């Protein structure tokens, strides 16, 4: 049976899927294909149920509960760090009264920004164009995801707010859930359980063979040197990725509850994980 696993072309996602992509984890009778696309593209594809397994933003998942289950592993969480709103050093020091470039309306970073500042004025822009747009004065501020969280200071930009730090303080120490892996419900319980185990084993293999998996992930680092790539991977592929645990699951429920309270999602979410 062919299973397409869709994920973003980022070093952390590549690291996570290294075990299966390299053949170091046996596919156990399945044929796994990988599709790489930016997270906003993956979010939109999931609305059509295009891929059997996909990385999605938690924000998007609020619209996908009829088609997909959350896998109990594969999350990306910012544990006292996360998406960062930045400006030029001579720019604003808050999000009030300015326009902020955001990487997509379905991203969790945008949802978190709207919990932080419900009245924020924004413009949508490809995530990899935002830093330059801020530097060039095209926008007053930008919401950075992915590697931009580690490189903005090198580009001469300053932090207005780190949404992961803000969330940690707001929630008494919970991580900020950003993205998760989902699996299509129509595969049925038996296939879901088997595929879930293999994806878990792929993450575990990468964590147990870090340098080998990092060599592979560096292909997707978009200019990060090895030290920064290693740091970035460590931020978003860790024990919370291997298993949400009580803390991770509590964080997901808290995020959806806050989003519903502010009517940023279409209905209240009863968070459901696959086996």
C-alpha positions in Angstrom: 0.0 0.0 0.0 1.3 3.4 -1.0 1.4 6.1 1.7 2.3 9.7 0.8 3.8 11.7 3.6 3.8 15.4 3.0 6.0 17.7 5.0 7.7 21.1 4.7 11.2 21.4 3.1 12.8 22.3 6.4 15.7 20.7 8.3 13.5 19.8 11.3 10.9 17.9 9.2 13.6 16.3 7.1 15.3 15.1 10.3 12.1 13.7 11.6 11.4 11.6 8.5 15.0 10.5 8.0 14.5 7.0 9.3 11.9 6.1 6.6 13.4 8.3 3.8 16.8 6.6 4.2 15.4 3.0 4.5 17.0 2.7 7.9 13.5 2.0 9.2 11.8 -0.8 7.4 8.6 0.2 5.7 7.0 -3.1 6.7 5.2 -3.7 3.4 4.2 -0.1 2.8 5.5 2.1 0.0 6.3 5.5 1.4 6.5 8.6 -0.9 7.5 12.0 0.3 6.1 15.3 -0.9 7.7 18.5 0.1 5.8 21.9 0.2 5.6 24.9 2.4 3.2 24.6 5.3 0.5 26.9 3.9 0.4 24.8 0.7 0.2 21.6 2.9 -2.6 23.2 4.9 -4.7 23.9 1.8 -4.0 20.4 0.4 -5.3 18.9 3.6 -8.6 20.5 3.0 -9.0 18.2 0.0 -7.6 15.2 1.9 -4.9 15.0 -0.7 -2.3 13.1 1.3 -2.6 10.2 3.6 -0.2 11.7 6.1 0.7 15.4 6.3 2.3 18.0 8.4 -0.2 20.8 9.1 -0.5 23.8 11.3 -2.6 23.4 14.4 -4.6 26.4 13.2 -5.5 24.5 10.0 -6.3 21.4 12.0 -9.3 23.2 13.5 -10.9 22.9 10.0 -9.7 19.3 9.3 -11.0 17.2 12.2 -13.6 15.5 10.0 -10.9 14.2 7.6 -7.8 13.7 9.8 -6.7 12.5 13.2 -3.7 13.9 15.0 -0.9 11.4 15.3 0.5 11.0 18.8 3.9 12.1 17.6 5.5 14.4 15.1 4.6 17.7 16.8 6.7 20.9 16.5 6.4 22.9 19.7 8.2 26.0 20.9 9.2 25.4 24.5 9.7 28.9 25.7 10.6 30.0 22.2 8.7 30.2 18.9 7.7 32.5 16.1 9.1 36.0 16.5 7.8 39.4 15.4 10.7 41.5 14.3 11.3 45.1 13.1 14.3 47.1 12.0 16.4 48.4 14.8 15.0 51.9 14.3 11.4 50.5 13.9 8.5 50.0 16.2 8.6 48.3 19.6 5.1 46.9 19.6 2.5 45.6 17.1 0.1 48.4 17.7 -0.8 50.7 14.8 1.5 49.0 12.3 1.2 46.4 9.5 2.8 43.0 10.2 3.8 40.6 7.4 2.6 37.1 8.3 3.4 33.8 6.6 -0.2 32.7 6.1 -3.7 32.9 7.6 -3.8 29.2 8.4 -0.4 29.1 10.2 -0.4 28.7 14.0 2.0 31.5 14.3 -0.7 33.8 12.9 -3.3 32.4 15.3 -0.9 32.9 18.2 -0.3 36.5 17.0 -4.0 37.2 17.0 -4.4 35.8 20.5 -1.5 38.1 21.5 -3.0 41.1 19.6 -6.5 40.5 18.4 -6.5 43.8 16.5 -3.2 43.3 14.6 -3.1 44.7 11.1 -1.4 42.3 8.7 -0.5 41.4 5.2 0.2 37.8 4.0 3.6 37.1 2.4 5.7 34.0 1.6 7.6 33.1 4.8 11.0 33.3 3.1 10.3 36.9 1.8 9.3 38.4 5.2 12.8 39.2 6.5 13.8 41.1 3.4 10.5 43.0 3.4 11.1 44.2 6.9 14.8 45.1 6.1 13.7 47.0 3.0 11.0 48.9 4.8 8.2 47.4 2.8 6.5 46.5 6.1 7.1 47.8 9.6 7.3 44.3 11.1 7.3 40.7 10.2 6.3 37.4 11.8 9.2 34.9 11.4 9.0 31.2 11.4 11.5 28.5 10.5 15.1 29.4 10.4 14.4 33.1 10.5 14.0 32.7 14.3 17.8 32.1 14.5 19.0 34.5 11.8 17.1 37.7 12.3 19.8 39.4 14.5 22.4 38.6 11.8 20.2 40.6 9.4 20.1 43.6 11.7 16.6 43.1 13.0 15.3 43.4 16.5 12.7 41.4 18.4 9.3 42.9 19.3 8.0 39.7 20.8 8.8 36.0 20.9 5.4 34.4 20.9 6.8 31.2 22.4 8.1 33.1 25.4 4.9 35.1 25.7 2.8 31.9 25.6 5.0 30.1 28.1 4.5 33.0 30.6 0.8 33.2 29.8 0.1 29.5 30.4 2.4 28.9 33.3 5.1 27.0 31.4 3.3 25.2 28.5 5.0 24.9 25.1 3.4 26.6 22.1 2.1 23.9 19.7 2.9 25.0 16.1 2.5 22.0 13.8 1.5 18.4 14.0 1.4 15.3 11.8 -2.1 14.1 10.8 -3.3 10.9 9.2 -6.4 10.4 7.1 -9.3 8.8 9.0 -10.5 6.8 6.0 -7.3 4.6 6.1 -9.0 2.7 8.9 -7.8 1.8 12.4 -5.4 -1.1 11.5 -3.5 0.9 8.8 -3.5 4.0 10.9 -1.9 2.1 13.8 0.8 0.5 11.6 1.7 3.7 9.8 1.8 5.6 13.1 4.2 3.1 14.6 6.5 3.4 11.5 6.5 7.2 11.7 7.2 7.1 15.4 10.1 4.7 14.7 11.5 7.1 12.1 11.6 10.0 14.6 13.2 7.7 17.2 15.8 6.6 14.7 16.8 10.2 13.9 17.1 11.1 17.6 19.2 8.0 18.3 21.4 8.7 15.2 21.6 12.4 15.5 24.7 13.2 13.4 23.7 10.9 10.6 20.2 12.3 10.5 21.6 15.9 10.7 23.8 15.3 7.7 20.6 14.5 5.8 18.7 17.4 7.2 21.4 19.9 6.3 20.3 19.6 2.6 17.1 21.4 3.7 18.7 24.0 6.0 18.3 27.0 3.6 21.8 28.3 4.3 22.1 27.4 8.0 25.6 26.3 9.0 25.8 23.0 10.9 25.8 24.5 14.3 22.6 26.6 13.6 20.9 23.7 11.9 21.7 21.4 14.8 20.2 24.0 17.2 17.1 24.5 15.0 16.5 20.8 14.8 16.9 20.5 18.5 14.3 23.2 19.0 11.6 21.4 17.1 12.5 17.7 17.1 12.8 16.4 20.7 11.0 14.4 23.3 7.8 16.4 22.7 8.0 15.3 19.0 8.5 11.6 19.9 5.5 11.7 22.2 3.3 14.6 23.2 3.0 13.4 26.8 0.5 15.0 29.2 2.2 18.4 28.9 2.1 18.5 25.1 -1.5 17.4 25.0 -2.5 19.9 27.6 -0.8 22.6 25.5 -2.7 21.7 22.4 -6.0 21.8 24.2 -5.2 25.1 25.8 -4.3 26.6 22.4 -7.6 25.5 20.9 -9.6 26.7 23.9 -8.0 30.1 23.7 -8.5 30.3 19.9 -12.2 29.3 20.4 -12.7 31.9 23.2 -11.6 34.6 20.7 -13.5 33.0 17.9 -10.4 32.5 15.8 -11.5 29.0 14.8 -14.9 27.8 13.5 -15.9 25.6 16.5 -14.7 24.2 19.8 -12.2 21.4 19.2 -12.3 18.1 21.0 -8.7 17.1 20.5 -8.5 13.5 19.3 -5.3 11.5 18.8 -4.9 8.3 16.8 -3.6 5.1 18.5 
